[in-house]
Amino acid sequence: MNVLNPENPIMYCNEHQSIFGDPAEAATLQIELQYMVNLRQITRLGSGRIDPFLPYPIKLTPRVRRFIDHLFGNIRRNTVWYREAVFPLGTSGEASFHQILSNMALYLRLSRSLDNSGYIIRDEMKYELTEEVAHQAKVYRLVNNMIATKEGASEDAIGAVAALTCYAHVSQDMRALTIHMGALRRMVELRGGIETLDSNKFLRISCYWIEVNVCCTQDSRPVWPVPIQWYPPRAPLPSGVGLPPGAQRILTAWKQRRILHQQPDFVQDEEILQVFDEMARFSIHTADEERRTASAIYENPDFTGTFVNIFLWHLLRAQPVSEELDPNPTLREAVRLGLLLFLACVKRRFGLYPVTFTIHIEKLVAVLSLDQMVWRGFQHLKIWIIAMGLFEAIDESHVSSLAGEWVKTLKEEGIEDQSEAELIVKEIMWIESIHGLRYKEVRERFWGSETEHSSIPLTT
């Protein structure tokens, strides 16, 4: 067996370059290996970013120390949300701690595009078990033992399964995700309900975050309520934050339409109207905070939990009960999907991976194919929703359908160039540093370069 050991940086880097043949990647690895050498000198003194007084549930090996130091070192990318919101979950028990380490190994492996989180074991072109799988194997054994001894509803067991759910979510294993999320809910139910976790702040918040983001991927309803001990039930926006002009016009028109029709089902609009109002103000507030903090706001997990997850929770709870929609629920559902797709780019900017909105795009394409009469008076809103869909559409059939709707809607409105359409979209709900970059990519994909897009004819 040929073990590529980072304890020997020179041999490890030479072996790595011969296997992958990527000079740029090898150069990046060399920097990290030098960091590891320096780290080794520091940890011998018991100092550095790892708290020597924190009681860990397992004995810390050099590799485990490196995982933790990566978490607190932030040398690769933003890991603040993981450090603040997820890592504390694992410090209360052996099983949950092993799974947190497995998740961290996965995170590093994906972020560095290297197998085995940089620790590569090779035997005649076959890779042995990775660090993440080794830790996860211990988790299954420990959790099974706890279930066998009637401790399956303990905080350590619940924390471990919560972390397993995170792992399945990030690795996009949908089958495992469904199994683990179902098991997590069942364990909490057997314990006596989610309120029994209120004494463990980090576990209760983690369960909330996990369920909301899993339900977002599946577009399903969250079961557990918002933990209002630590998060407000609605977005706590500053009182002075105003509405973008386009959003103000849409809200006014919608409220007038409700008064005009006086139909019972229009009462159900209230939730969507409130979330739309809050998210439009949030777009202004986030842009202001971005300028004030020099973009440091995107590394604040409390900001994420206070706003993004609250919006997701309300939007997921507001989806229609029946798949058969009459005209007004069709409009509500289109707006709900548009708001969720707006948050997709925001989630990505905050580092809340994975960002998977395939189901939402499928539903949006289906909704847009229904009766066009529901859009009377809301054509600009439709343009904004289609733009949000184009940002996230991947499947060619979905892209083609949304692009066709975009062209058709702009023609119906007499909009002759893309710059006018762009202004409409930006006046409704928009964060330039987030959505502006994505819009530029989509615009150039369909309508040419930035210098040409304003004069290109709109043809399918």
N, C-alpha and C positions, 0 to 999 in steps of 0.2 A: 504493500500500500504506500502510496506517495502522499504524505500529508503536507499540505501547504500551510505552514505555521506562521502566523503573524508575529510570534515571538522572535523570529529571525527575519527582519524586514527586508534585507537585501535579497536573500534567497526567495522569499515569498513574492516580492515584486518581480524578480526575473521570471519565476515560474508563471506568475499571472500574465505577464506580457506574452510569453510563449504560447499560452493557452488561448488567450483572447485576441492577440495580435492588434490591439488598439493602443497606439502610443498615447493618445490623449487621455484615455481611461487609466492607463498605467501611470501617467504623470499625476492624475488626480489621486490615485491610490497611494502614490509615493508620499504625497502631502499628508494623507490620513495616517500612513504608517509612521511617519515622523512624529505625528501627534500621539500615536500609540506609545512610541518610545518615550516621549516626554511624560506621558501619563503614567507610565510604569515607574519612572523616577519619583513622581509626585506621590503615588499611592503607597510607595514604600515608607513615606513619612506619615501616612495616615491623614493627609490633607487633600486639598483640591475641592472639586465641586460635590463630591460624595460626602454626605453628612456622616462622620464617623460615630456619632452618638445615636443615630436613628436605629431602633431595633428592627431588623429585618427578619422575616419569618424563616428564611433559609440561610445557610452559610454562603457567604459571598465568595465566589471564585473569581479569578482575574477576568474571565469572559463576562461574567455577570456584572462586575464592576464597570467594564467598558460599555455595556448596554446602558447602565444607569448614567454613566458619564456622558454618553451621547445624548441622552435625554436632557440632561442639564447643561450640556455644552452648546447645543444649538448650532453645531458646525456645518450641518448639511442643509437644513431648511427649518422653517418654523415648526417647532415642536412644543410651543408653550401650551397650547390647548391640551395636548396629550399629558404633559407634565402636571398641569394644574387640575385637570378634570378626570384623568384616567389613572395615573400612577398611584394616587393615594388609595384607590380601590384595592390595590394588591398588597398593601402593607399590613393588612389585618389577618392574613391567613396564608398557609403554605400553598394551597391549591390555587387560590386567586393570584398569588404572587408569581407562580410559575407561568400562569397563562398571560399575565401582563408582560413577562419577559418574552414569551412566545410572540405576543403581539408586537413588541418592540423589535424583535428580530425580523418579523415580516415587514414592519414599517421601514426599517433600515434597508432591507433587501430590495424593496420596491423603489425606495427613493434613490438608491445608488445604482440600480439596475445591475446588481451583482448577485449571483446565487449565494445562498447561505450567509447573507449579511456580511460578506467579506471574509468569512471563515470557510474556505472552500476545501473539501476533502475529496480527492480524486483517486480512483482505482480503475485503471484501464478504461478511461472515458465514462465511467459510471460514478455518479455522485451518491455519497452516503447520506444518511439522515442529516437534515439541517438542524441548526440550533432550535428553530421554532418548533419543529416536529418533536424533538427530544423533550423539550419542556412540556409540550402539549400531551405527550404520552404519560407523563407524570400526573398531569391534571386529570385525565380520564381515570387513572388508577385511584387517585386520592378521592375524587368525587364519588366513584363507585363504592369505595370503602365507606364513605360518609352515608351514602344512601343505604348501604347494607346494615349500618349501625344506627339507623333512624336519625341521622344528622343531616339528611338531605335538604332540610329547610334552614340550615344554619347560615349565618352571614358569609362565612368562608365559601360554602358550597354555592350560594346564590351569586357571590362575587365572581367565582370561577366560571360559572355558566354565563354570566353577563359578559365576561371577557371573551369567552368562547364565541358568543354571538357577535361581538365586535370583530373577531378574527374572521369568521365566516363572511361577514359583511364586507370587510376590506378586501378579502380574497375573492369576493364575488361568487362564492359557493352557495347558490340559492337554495339547494336542497338542505345543506347543513344549517343555513340561516333560518329556514322555516322550522327545522327540528329544534334548534337551540332556543329560538325565541318562544316557541310553544312550551318548551321545558322550563324556561325562566318564568313565564307567567304561571305555570302550574305550581312551581316551587313557592312562589310568592303567595299564591292562593292557599296552599297547604299550610303556610306559615301563619295565615290569618288575614292576609291582605297587604297592600302596599304600605299602608299607614304603620305597619309594624316595623318598618325600616326607618322610620322618621328619626330614631335615635342615632342612626349612622348616616350622617349628612352626605358623605361621599358616595356611599352605596345607593342611597335614595336618589341623588342627583344623577348618578351614572345610569341607573335603571331608566330614569326619565329621558335622558339624552339618547340612550340606546334605542328605546322603543320608538321615540319620535323619528329618528333617522332611519330605522328599519322600515317603519310604516311609510316614510317618505319614498323610499325605494320601491315599495310595493303599492303605493297609493292606497293604503288601508287605514282604518280608524284606530288611533291609539286607545288603549283601554284605561291606562292609568292617568289620573289627573296631574296637573302641573303642581310641583311641590311649592306651594305658596309661602311656606316658611322662608324660602330663600329666593324665590322668583315671583314677581308680581303676575297676576292672572292676565293682565293686558300690558302692552308695550308702554313703559314709562317715559314717554317722549317729553322733552322740555316744552313748556307752555308757549314759548315764543316761536316754535318751528311752524312755518306756514306750509301751504300746499302748492305744488307746482301748478301753473295755470291750466294745463290740459287736464290734470286730475280734478281740479276744482270744477271745470265745465262738465266733466262726466258725472261727478257726484250730484251736481245741481240738476242735470237732465234726468238722472236716474230717480231722484227723489220726486221730481215733478211727475214722472211717469207713474210712480207708485200712487200718488194722490189722484191722478187722472183715472187710473183703472179701478182702484179700490177693490182689488181682488184679495181673497184671504191668503193665497199663496205668496203674495208680495210681502207679507210679514216676514217670510223666511229670508228676504233680501238683507235684513238688518245686519246679520253677521258678516256677510260678504262686504257690505257697504262699510262697516266699521273697520274690517281688516284692510280694505282698499285704502281708506282714509289714513290709517296708521302707517301702512307701508309706503304710501306716497310721501308722508312726512318723514318717515325713516330714511328715505333716499336722500332728502335734503340734510337731515341730521348727520348721516354717515359721511356725506361729502364734507360737511363742516368739521366733523371730528377728524377726518382724514387730514385736512389742512392744519388743524390745530395741533395734532400730535405727530405730524410728519409721517403719516401712514402707520404709526405704531398701534393705532386702534385695531388693526387687523390681527394683532397678536394678543388681543385681550379676550380670554375665554369667557369672562363675565359679560362682556358686550354681546358675544355670540349667544350665550344662554338666555340673556335678558330679552333679546330682540329676535334673532333668527329662529331659534327653537320655539319661541312663543308663537310666532307667525305660522310656522309649520304645523304646530299642534292645532291651532284654530282652523287652518285651511283643510287639514286632513279630516277633522271632525265635521266639516261643513259639506262633505261630498254627498251627492244625492243617494237616497236609499234605493231607488229604483233605477234600472238602466234605461227605462223608457222615459224620455223627457218631452214635456210639452214646451211651447216657445219660451216662457219665462225661466223655468229651470235650465233650459238650454243656455240662455245668456249667463245665468249665474255660474253654471259649470264651466263655460268658456272662460269667464273671468277668474274663477278659482284656479283653473289650470294655468292661465297666463301668469297669475301671481306666484304660483309654485315655480314656474319656469324662470321667472324673474329672480327668484331666490337661488336657483341653480348656480348661476354665475357668482352670486354672493357667497354661497357655501364654498365654492371652489377657491375664492379669494381668501376666505378665512381658514382654508386648509381642512375643511370638514369633509374628508373623503370617506367612502366613495361618493361621487356625484353621478347618480344613475337615474335618468328620467325617461327611459324608453317607454314605460307604460303611459306616462303622462302625454307624450307625443302621440302615441296611438290613439288615446282618448280625444286629444285635441283635433286630430285629423278627422275623426268620426263626427265630432260636434260641429266642425266647420262645414261639413257636407250636408247638414240639415237645413231646414227652411231658412231662407235669407231674411225673411220679414222681421226676425227677432233683432236685427241690427239697425233697424230704422232709428236714426238719431244717435247711433253709437258707432258710426263707421270709423272714426278715429280710434276708438277703443279697439275695434277689430284689427286695425293696422298694427297697433301696439302689441296685441296678443300674438298675431302672426309673426312679428319680429322676434318675440321671446321664443316662439316655437322654432324658428329658423336657427336661433343661437344653439339649440340643443339637439336638433334633429341629426341623426347619423344615417339611418336607413335611407337608401336612395329613393324608395317609393314615397317615404314620408317627406323627404326634402323636395321632391318633385311636386307633391300635392300642395305643400305649404308655399312653395315658390309660385305655383299657379294661382293660389288664392291671393297672394300678395299682388301679383300683376293685375288680376281681375279687379280687386278692390281699389287699387290706385286708379285704374281706368274709370271705374264707376264714379270716383270722386273727382275726376278731372285733374288728377295730379300728374304732371308731365315729366318730372325729373325726381331723382332719388334724394336730392338735397332737401326738397320740400317734405318728402316723407320722413326723412331723418329728423327734421325739426318737430314734426308732429309727435314722433315717438319720444323724443327727448323731453317734450313738455308734459308728458303724462307721468312717467316714473323712470328714473334713470340715474345711474352713478357712473360718471364719465370714465373714471379710471378702471372700472370693472366692465361695464357694458360697452363702452366706447371702443375698446380694443377688439372685442368680439364682433361688434357691428362692422368694423373695418374689414375684418376677415371675411365675413359673409358678403359684404358689399362688393369686395374685389372678386370674390368667387363667382358671383352672378352677373355683376354689371361692369366689371373692368376696374382699372386703377382709380385712385382717388381723384386724379386730375381729369378723368373722363366721365365719372359716374353721373355728373349733373346733367349731361346732355345725351346720355344713352337712351334710345327709345325703349319703351317697356313692351317687349314682345316675349312670348313664351317660347 
